[in-house]
Amino acid sequence: MAEWIEPRHLVTLEAVVRLGSFAAAAEEVGYTQSAVSQQIAELERRAGLRVIERRPVRPTAAGRVLLEAQGSVRTAMTRAAAELAALDAGLAGAVRLSAFVSAAGSIVPPALARFRATHPRVDVTLNQHETQAGYQGLLRGDLDLAVTFDYDRYPQPEPPGVHRTLIGRDPVLVALPTRHPLAQRPSLSLAELADEAWIGTPVTGAQLDLLAELARSTGFTSRLAFEGDDFRTVLGLVAHGLGIALLPALALTGPVNGIVARPITEEPLVRFLYSCRVDTSRVPTIVARLETCLAATAGDLPASG
């Protein structure tokens, strides 16, 4: 029978697997590499099974069982910490916020300005994280709030333990170079777009299949693929006439030279915007108020209506 597993050993195991290195895990958790190796060896002794394959570093079946347990423990402790913080109604402290790239450049700055005007004693840390990384940060206890998204046609439910609130709707538009023959149209039909040179992105490229389905066309194939999460690169590609692209309206809120953006007439696509926190019965006052500022700012943006 396996002996009692110490939580600190599970924390070390999670760091080793996530970082893929004993040395990197040692630096993160504040131990020597030798101490990390000893903890993993002790964990394996108590479990009675090998938990990590060393080369390359990856969890065994037993390791995955323990990682799942570690995740549950950490989520429970995160929720407890949030509950305890909520018992303190003070208006000072710190809030750790994350947002995906286009929200970080559009929704977040005015929301933080609004928040700081009434909460000058609160320090805010902002990180850029895409949706899944934001959820993981919340459940690990590394974040207090995260701005996330999904699409109406591709819903991605939040994981257990996360409370998600809809704060805005961000329409998906077609971005074209200003010299494109269709650039002067107020809106564009799918039939007109099927054979265009599309620029596929990790975020919106999958929607080309949806467009083909809606238009009952064999078109809508990507002729130039971009791998990255910064829409400014895609805007540059469009502006230089290398193709057209599907982009959320929030990616077009700043000055964009050489580009126009038009809605799709037949069946608009929408990106939903959310504020997320750990699901607890009590919410720290400063977290709740920053969440309110994010919702108000998202509601103010014409792109989110």
JOBEL-V119996 format. One record per backbone hydrogen bond with DSSP energy under -1.0 kcal/mol. NH is the residue of the N-H (numbers start at 1). CO is the residue of the C=O. Records with the same first field share a line. If there is no record, write none. Layout:
NH: CO, CO
//
This chain:
3: 46
9: 6
10: 6
11: 7
12: 8
13: 9
14: 10
15: 11
16: 12
17: 13
18: 14
19: 15
20: 16
25: 21
26: 22
27: 23
28: 24
29: 25
30: 26
31: 26
36: 32
37: 33
38: 34
39: 35
40: 36
41: 37
42: 38
43: 39
44: 40
45: 41
46: 42
47: 43
48: 44
53: 58
58: 53
60: 51
64: 60
65: 61
66: 62
67: 63
68: 64
69: 65
70: 66
71: 67
72: 68
73: 69
74: 70
75: 71
76: 72
77: 73
78: 74
79: 75
80: 76
81: 77
82: 78
83: 79
84: 80
85: 81
86: 82
88: 85
93: 121
95: 123
97: 125
98: 145
99: 127
104: 100
105: 101
106: 103
108: 103
111: 107
112: 108
113: 109
114: 110
115: 111
116: 112
117: 113
118: 115
119: 115
122: 119
123: 93
125: 95
127: 97
129: 99
134: 130
135: 131
136: 132
137: 133
138: 134
139: 135
140: 136
142: 137
143: 137
144: 96
145: 96
146: 276
147: 98
148: 274
150: 272
152: 270
162: 159
163: 277
165: 275
167: 273
168: 273
169: 304
170: 271
171: 303
172: 269
173: 247
174: 262
175: 245
176: 260
178: 258
180: 177
183: 180
185: 182
188: 263
193: 190
196: 193
198: 196
199: 244
200: 224
205: 201
207: 204
208: 205
211: 207
212: 208
213: 209
214: 210
215: 211
217: 212
220: 194
223: 198
224: 198
226: 200
233: 230
235: 231
236: 232
237: 233
238: 234
239: 235
240: 236
241: 238
242: 237
244: 197
245: 175
247: 173
249: 171
251: 248
252: 249
253: 250
260: 176
262: 174
265: 188
271: 170
272: 150
273: 168
274: 148
275: 165
276: 146
277: 163
279: 161
280: 278
288: 284
289: 285
290: 286
291: 287
292: 288
293: 289
294: 290
295: 291
296: 292
297: 293
298: 294
299: 295
300: 296
301: 297
304: 301
305: 302
//
